[in-house]
Amino acid sequence: MSDRDESLAIVRAVTAMGTSLGIVTTAEGVETPEQLERLRTEGCTEVQGTFFSPPRPAAEVRRLLASLNPKLKAIA
């Protein structure tokens, strides 16, 4: 997500469509806290990207999720 007006317009259109249809919107490639805050402000419901974790082998996913919240059960 860049600072260009076109990028923000796309984010707003997608999140508005998701909201009006009652579906989840997922932003991929979140790299900075600023991007995360902007996406939250615009109504994006889910995010992923290197801001949270670099790519991991599938075998490490359960351990990663457990470290984030030990009460959750990983289904990956």
C-alpha positions in Angstrom: 0.0 0.0 0.0 1.6 3.2 -1.1 0.8 6.8 -0.3 -0.7 7.3 -3.7 -4.4 8.4 -3.8 -5.2 5.5 -6.2 -4.1 2.9 -3.6 -6.2 4.4 -0.9 -9.2 4.6 -3.3 -8.8 0.8 -4.0 -8.6 0.0 -0.3 -11.7 2.1 0.5 -13.6 0.5 -2.4 -12.8 -3.1 -1.4 -13.5 -2.6 2.3 -16.8 -0.8 1.6 -17.8 -3.6 -0.7 -16.9 -6.2 2.0 -18.8 -4.3 4.6 -21.9 -3.9 2.5 -21.8 -7.7 1.6 -21.0 -8.7 5.1 -17.8 -10.5 4.1 -14.3 -10.5 5.4 -11.7 -8.3 3.7 -8.0 -9.4 4.0 -5.1 -7.1 3.2 -1.9 -9.0 2.2 1.6 -7.7 2.4 1.4 -5.5 5.5 4.9 -4.4 6.2 4.7 -1.4 8.6 2.6 -0.2 11.6 1.5 2.7 9.5 0.0 0.5 6.9 -1.7 -1.6 9.6 -3.2 1.5 11.2 -4.4 2.9 7.8 -6.1 -0.5 6.9 -7.8 -0.6 10.3 -9.0 2.9 9.9 -10.4 2.1 6.5 -12.3 -1.0 7.9 -10.2 -3.9 6.7 -11.1 -6.9 8.9 -8.0 -9.1 8.4 -4.4 -8.5 7.6 -1.2 -10.5 7.0 2.3 -9.7 6.1 5.9 -9.5 7.2 5.0 -6.9 9.8 3.6 -9.9 11.8 6.0 -12.6 10.7 8.3 -13.5 7.8 7.2 -16.5 5.8 7.5 -19.7 7.8 7.5 -23.4 6.9 4.1 -25.1 7.5 5.7 -27.2 10.3 6.3 -24.0 12.4 2.8 -22.6 12.1 1.3 -24.3 15.2 4.2 -23.2 17.3 4.0 -19.6 16.0 0.2 -19.4 16.8 0.7 -21.0 20.2 3.3 -18.4 21.0 0.9 -15.6 20.1 -1.9 -16.9 22.2 -1.5 -20.1 24.2 -5.2 -20.4 24.7 -5.9 -20.8 21.0 -5.7 -24.1 19.3 -4.0 -24.1 16.0 -5.8 -25.9 13.2 -3.1 -25.4 10.6 
